[in-house]
Amino acid sequence: MLKNFKFVVGAALVAASQLAAADTAEVKISNLSLSVSGGDWWYYLPTEVNWVPVSAGTSVGLNNPSFADSATAWHGQAASSSVVDGASMATASLTAKTPNTNLDGVSALAKVDVSGGQSGWSFAKVIDNQILVAKGATITVSMKVDSLLATGALSQGNAYIELCSTDFTTDTCLPANYTEAVVFGDMAYSGPSMLTASWANPSTTDNTWAKIHIGLTASAESVAAVPEPSSMAMLLAGLAGVGIYRRRKG
């Protein structure tokens, strides 16, 4: 009986030394819209053409041990990636656009949930592509932040919209054309529920190319915990007590 008790206590100590609270990062957006106003009132967003790289996708990974998955798609098309290791997981997804639109109606998710010393990351790239904006026109992107949370000291979540001037080689991205929602660690998100960014064609005589980036990122790391001194002392005291009882009984 004593031998069995020692084994149980020893196993409990080992298990306690490997325990870690589940850490989570989650970012979810919906109601994405791309609109244009002013000037000649139009834009052209190329899709499924061989002179522009595939513009959207998902990628996820766990690190200890490593698992990874990814998917690519044209913007406005559905894509998803997911990996699982025991109780830990990382997932990312993009929904399809509303029919006959370029981006309207797309939603996206990036989520990581890890424990037991595992860590992971998740990316949902909604779009990374060129957009041709009519002379004098302004494009505006908006999306609803449905969920943005991070639990655990080493977790983070982020959703962003960035619009940049480009010459197809170099992007010039200014703070005025960028917006994001972000949380770190156990910080609660207190920002706006809608993110909006705009870019105005500075030329009144020429149609001009710009660059559009929209995406989500999430990451979390669960650090294996060492048992609290009080818990360790109680377990050891219990084992010692059984030893004393055994000797007395003998």
Helices and strands as residue ranges (DSSP letters): H 2-18, E 23-37, E 43-44, E 56-63, E 66-73, E 79-85, E 88-94, E 108-114, E 119-133, E 138-151, E 156-166, E 171-184, E 194-200, E 208-221, H 229-249
